[in-house]
Amino acid sequence: MKIAPFLLIFFTGLSFSQNKQLLYGFSEIPQSLLLNPGGKISENKGYFGIPLLSHLHLNIGSSGVSAYDLFADDGIDFNTKLENVVNNMKPEDFFTATQQLEIFSGGFEFGNTHEKSEYLSFGLYQELDFIAYFPKDYAILALEGNQSNINKPFKLDHLSLSADVLSVFHVGYNKKVNSKFTYGVRGKIYSSIANINSVKNKGSFITVPGQNNIYNHVFDLDLEARTSGIASLVDDNSEEDYDENENIKTIRKRLMFGGNLGLGMDLGFTYQITDQLTFDSSLLDIGFIRHSKDVESYKVKDRFVFEGVDPLIVPTEQGQTADEYWTDIEEEFEDLFTVDTTATKYTTWRPVKFNASLNYAFGEKLSEDCNCIMEDSPYLNAVGAQLYAIKRPKSPQLALTAYYYRRLFNGLRVKATYTIDSYSFNNIGLGLSAHLGGANFYLMADNFIEYRNVYNVQSVSLQFGFNYIFNKNED
């Protein structure tokens, strides 16, 4: 059994999720405006983020398998566990990855009235976005070979992946129209650092009994991988010409609008239904990137029957080493497959994200002086539900969150969440935002229940950041 090809497929399954259910609606944290440009702005007449420390988001997981499924010390043979994982996973299972690092950010209120009703925010962040669907038929072929799968077609469209590393410069406008309605819009300029896109693969591979040989291998191929920003960085034709410092300069240039460019926008609003009941929603990353620089695409489109040497079934000849055998096979296949390499421009669309939540606030603050309600003070508690969706190549990914928010005392707010998504039905998260004068620090993590066995975790999230906020008033 040849396990190495499958392990390569599996370990690309470390995943990150774009859902930020703990940060969404946390209005005391300025970065919540990145999730809803029309969100509420609390106690904030201006702020600036600490450069490179104002927002970092990481989340790792997998929708169909955990490390525990493969490496648990339970006495079961590893090969058996590997076969069980492959058989239980579906082609719709996915591995996604996102990471976000805010480079700088800031914002300030403005307007003609004493109570400023407009807010401008801006910043630059770097982002990684990756998704790969589980290529089940490829994994079965790698594990079992084709001898036990005669007349079984292996679907090549199971291979579907996309990866983007980019920077985003953004400017957002938030307008409080009246006590009930607030809206916002954010414009974005994307600068792609590197992109890989292979989401339109088609075709099949099947082994059937042959006439001139024992087996015929029938290939019906329509495969394509498009890349930009990569060829110039990984060109190893001449190691003497390789310059790591030059590559770093190239990446820095692309980070500051020197890459393939695109445009996008975010939209959002908040509606105060009653004094205690609020509904808000947002659409994020409605945009595209046009790839025209450093483009290199690869395409194989053909249909043929391979006879002669049986590369996947016939054992090596006597006296022939495994390396020699597979080298011969590689040379034969190189003669069969014609890979067209082009520099054709292409466009990718950003993964549009949708958020919506319903929030109920309660628990009015009492004054210590008179044991009476403080009329201008916000409610101490809130409960609500949030729906999240993101557009992906095969189908949207969804998550539903219930949450509880609490102002514990002056300068400390906490939020607890329970989320149902593609990774888990018992994801419990906790976030806090601490304020000391103008200094703000926040820390958020989820899936606490699964930490009892970290190897069985399918999703772990972390967010933190530091800001300085110019408060409207002190608690």
SVG drawing of the C-alpha trace seen along z (x, -y; Angstrom):
<svg xmlns="http://www.w3.org/2000/svg" viewBox="-40 -72 65 83">
<polyline fill="none" stroke="black" stroke-width="0.4" points="0.0,0.0 1.3,-3.4 0.3,-5.7 2.5,-8.7 0.2,-10.2 -2.8,-10.0 -1.0,-11.6 0.0,-14.5 -3.7,-14.9 -4.8,-14.6 -2.3,-17.0 -3.4,-19.8 -6.5,-19.5 -5.4,-21.8 -8.1,-24.5 -9.0,-28.0 -12.5,-29.4 -13.5,-32.9 -16.4,-33.0 -15.7,-35.5 -18.8,-35.0 -17.1,-36.3 -16.1,-39.6 -19.3,-40.2 -21.5,-42.7 -18.9,-43.4 -19.3,-47.1 -16.7,-48.2 -14.0,-46.7 -13.3,-48.9 -12.4,-45.9 -16.1,-44.8 -16.7,-47.4 -14.8,-45.1 -17.6,-42.6 -20.4,-45.1 -19.6,-48.6 -23.1,-49.7 -22.6,-48.4 -23.1,-50.3 -20.2,-52.4 -19.9,-52.4 -18.0,-54.9 -15.7,-55.7 -15.0,-59.1 -11.8,-57.9 -9.2,-55.2 -5.9,-53.8 -4.7,-50.3 -1.3,-49.3 0.6,-48.5 0.8,-44.8 -0.9,-44.1 -4.4,-45.5 -5.9,-42.4 -4.6,-38.8 -7.0,-36.0 -6.2,-32.3 -8.5,-29.3 -7.6,-25.7 -9.9,-22.7 -11.3,-20.2 -14.9,-19.3 -14.5,-15.6 -11.6,-14.3 -9.4,-15.0 -5.8,-14.0 -7.3,-11.7 -9.1,-9.6 -5.7,-8.6 -3.3,-8.7 -5.3,-7.7 -3.4,-5.1 -6.4,-2.7 -4.7,0.5 -6.3,0.2 -3.9,0.7 -3.0,-2.6 -3.8,-1.3 -7.3,-0.3 -7.9,-3.8 -6.7,-5.4 -9.1,-3.3 -11.9,-4.2 -11.2,-7.9 -11.2,-7.7 -14.4,-5.7 -16.2,-7.9 -15.3,-11.2 -17.2,-12.7 -16.1,-14.7 -18.1,-17.6 -15.9,-17.6 -13.6,-20.6 -10.5,-22.0 -10.3,-25.8 -7.7,-28.2 -7.9,-31.9 -5.5,-34.1 -5.7,-37.8 -3.1,-40.3 -3.9,-44.0 -1.0,-46.1 -2.5,-49.5 -5.9,-50.9 -7.7,-53.9 -11.0,-55.8 -12.7,-59.0 -16.2,-60.5 -17.2,-63.7 -20.2,-65.7 -21.8,-69.1 -23.8,-68.4 -22.7,-68.3 -23.5,-64.6 -21.4,-63.4 -23.4,-61.0 -20.8,-60.0 -17.7,-57.8 -14.7,-57.1 -12.5,-54.1 -9.6,-52.9 -6.7,-50.4 -4.5,-47.8 -4.5,-44.1 -2.9,-41.0 -5.1,-37.9 -4.7,-34.3 -7.7,-32.4 -7.5,-28.7 -10.0,-26.0 -9.6,-22.5 -12.3,-19.8 -11.5,-16.3 -10.4,-14.5 -12.0,-11.2 -11.5,-9.2 -7.9,-10.3 -7.4,-9.1 -9.1,-5.8 -6.8,-5.3 -3.7,-6.2 -4.7,-3.7 -6.1,-0.8 -4.7,-1.2 -6.8,-0.2 -6.5,3.6 -9.3,3.9 -11.3,1.2 -11.6,2.6 -14.4,0.9 -14.8,-1.7 -14.6,-5.3 -12.6,-7.7 -14.0,-11.2 -11.4,-13.8 -13.6,-16.7 -13.1,-15.7 -9.9,-17.8 -11.0,-21.4 -8.9,-24.0 -8.2,-27.7 -5.6,-29.8 -5.1,-33.5 -2.6,-35.6 -3.4,-39.3 -3.4,-42.7 -6.5,-44.8 -6.6,-48.6 -10.0,-49.8 -11.9,-52.9 -15.3,-52.7 -18.1,-55.2 -20.7,-54.7 -23.8,-57.0 -26.3,-57.0 -29.4,-58.3 -31.5,-58.5 -32.0,-56.6 -33.3,-53.6 -31.2,-53.2 -27.5,-53.1 -25.9,-52.1 -22.4,-51.7 -20.2,-51.0 -16.6,-50.0 -14.5,-50.3 -11.6,-48.0 -8.5,-47.8 -7.1,-44.2 -3.5,-43.6 -2.9,-39.9 0.5,-38.6 0.0,-35.0 -3.0,-33.0 -3.7,-29.3 -7.0,-28.4 -8.1,-25.0 -11.9,-24.7 -13.2,-23.6 -11.7,-20.2 -13.6,-17.5 -13.1,-14.0 -12.5,-10.5 -10.0,-7.6 -11.1,-4.0 -9.3,-0.7 -11.0,1.9 -10.0,5.4 -7.9,5.0 -7.4,6.8 -3.8,6.3 -2.8,6.1 -4.3,7.3 -5.8,3.9 -6.5,0.7 -6.4,-2.6 -8.9,-5.1 -8.2,-8.8 -10.8,-11.5 -9.0,-14.6 -10.1,-18.2 -7.9,-19.6 -6.6,-23.2 -4.6,-25.1 -4.2,-28.8 -1.6,-30.7 -0.4,-34.2 2.5,-35.7 4.1,-32.3 6.2,-31.5 8.7,-34.3 9.1,-33.3 9.7,-29.6 11.6,-29.5 14.4,-27.1 15.8,-26.8 19.0,-28.4 19.8,-28.2 22.7,-30.6 20.2,-33.3 17.9,-32.7 17.9,-35.7 15.9,-35.4 16.2,-39.1 14.9,-40.0 11.8,-37.8 11.2,-39.5 11.3,-42.9 8.8,-41.6 6.4,-40.4 6.7,-43.8 6.0,-45.6 2.9,-43.4 1.7,-44.1 1.6,-47.8 -0.5,-47.7 2.3,-46.2 0.5,-43.0 -2.5,-42.0 -5.2,-44.5 -8.9,-44.3 -11.8,-46.2 -14.5,-45.3 -16.9,-46.6 -18.8,-45.8 -22.3,-46.8 -24.1,-46.7 -26.8,-48.2 -28.3,-48.1 -32.0,-48.6 -33.2,-49.3 -36.6,-47.6 -37.3,-48.6 -35.2,-50.0 -34.0,-46.5 -34.4,-44.6 -31.9,-45.1 -31.4,-43.5 -28.3,-43.9 -26.8,-42.4 -23.8,-42.7 -22.4,-41.6 -18.7,-41.5 -16.1,-41.2 -18.3,-41.8 -15.4,-42.1 -12.9,-40.7 -9.2,-40.5 -7.8,-40.7 -4.7,-38.5 -2.5,-39.8 1.0,-39.9 3.3,-36.9 0.5,-34.5 1.2,-30.9 -1.6,-28.4 -1.5,-24.7 -4.1,-22.7 -4.5,-19.1 -7.5,-18.3 -7.5,-15.0 -9.0,-11.6 -7.0,-8.5 -6.5,-4.8 -3.1,-3.8 -1.9,-0.3 1.4,1.4 3.1,1.1 0.7,1.5 2.1,-1.2 -0.3,-0.7 -0.6,3.0 2.4,4.9 5.1,5.7 8.7,4.5 10.9,6.6 13.4,8.9 16.5,6.9 14.9,3.5 14.8,1.1 11.6,-0.7 13.2,-4.0 14.1,-2.7 10.6,-1.3 8.8,-4.5 11.3,-6.5 10.4,-4.4 6.7,-4.9 7.1,-8.7 8.9,-8.9 6.1,-6.9 3.5,-9.2 5.3,-12.3 5.1,-11.1 1.3,-10.6 0.3,-13.8 0.6,-17.1 0.4,-20.0 -0.3,-23.3 1.4,-26.2 -0.1,-29.7 0.0,-33.2 -3.6,-34.0 -5.1,-36.7 -8.0,-35.6 -10.3,-37.0 -11.2,-35.6 -14.1,-36.6 -13.7,-37.1 -15.7,-34.7 -18.8,-36.8 -19.7,-36.6 -23.1,-37.2 -23.9,-38.0 -27.2,-38.6 -28.1,-38.8 -31.0,-39.5 -30.0,-40.9 -32.0,-41.5 -30.6,-43.7 -31.7,-43.7 -30.6,-44.5 -30.4,-48.3 -27.5,-49.6 -28.3,-50.9 -26.7,-54.0 -24.8,-53.4 -25.7,-56.8 -29.5,-56.5 -30.1,-52.8 -32.0,-53.9 -31.7,-53.2 -29.1,-55.2 -31.1,-56.4 -28.2,-57.1 -26.3,-53.9 -26.3,-50.9 -27.9,-47.6 -25.6,-45.2 -26.7,-42.0 -27.6,-40.9 -28.6,-37.6 -29.0,-36.9 -28.5,-34.6 -26.3,-35.1 -26.3,-33.5 -23.1,-33.3 -22.6,-32.1 -19.7,-32.2 -19.8,-31.4 -17.6,-28.6 -16.9,-26.8 -19.2,-23.8 -21.8,-25.2 -22.1,-27.8 -20.8,-27.1 -23.1,-28.0 -22.9,-28.6 -25.5,-29.4 -24.5,-31.0 -26.3,-31.7 -24.6,-34.2 -24.6,-35.9 -23.0,-39.3 -22.3,-40.9 -20.7,-44.1 -19.1,-42.8 -17.9,-46.0 -16.2,-49.2 -13.7,-48.4 -14.5,-44.7 -17.0,-43.1 -17.4,-39.3 -19.2,-37.3 -19.9,-33.6 -21.0,-31.8 -22.4,-28.4 -22.0,-27.6 -23.2,-24.9 -21.2,-24.7 -19.6,-22.2 -16.9,-21.3 -18.9,-20.8 -22.2,-20.8 -20.8,-21.8 -18.5,-24.7 -18.4,-27.0 -16.4,-30.2 -15.5,-33.0 -14.3,-36.5 -13.3,-39.5 -12.6,-43.1 -10.7,-45.0 -10.5,-48.8 -8.1,-50.7 -8.5,-54.4 -8.0,-54.6 -6.1,-51.3 -8.1,-48.4 -7.1,-44.7 -9.3,-41.9 -8.8,-38.1 -11.2,-35.5 -11.1,-31.7 -13.6,-29.0 -14.2,-25.2 -13.2,-25.1 -15.0,-21.7 -12.7,-20.0 -9.6,-21.2 -9.9,-18.1 -8.4,-16.2 -6.6,-18.6 -6.0,-15.9 -9.7,-15.4 -10.4,-19.0 -11.7,-19.8 -11.7,-23.6 -9.7,-25.9 -9.9,-29.7 -7.9,-32.6 -8.3,-36.4 -6.5,-39.1 -5.5,-42.8 -4.5,-46.1 -6.1,-49.5 -6.1,-53.0 -9.6,-54.4 -10.6,-58.0 -13.6,-57.4 -16.7,-59.7 -17.2,-59.3 -15.9,-57.2 -18.0,-54.5"/>
</svg>
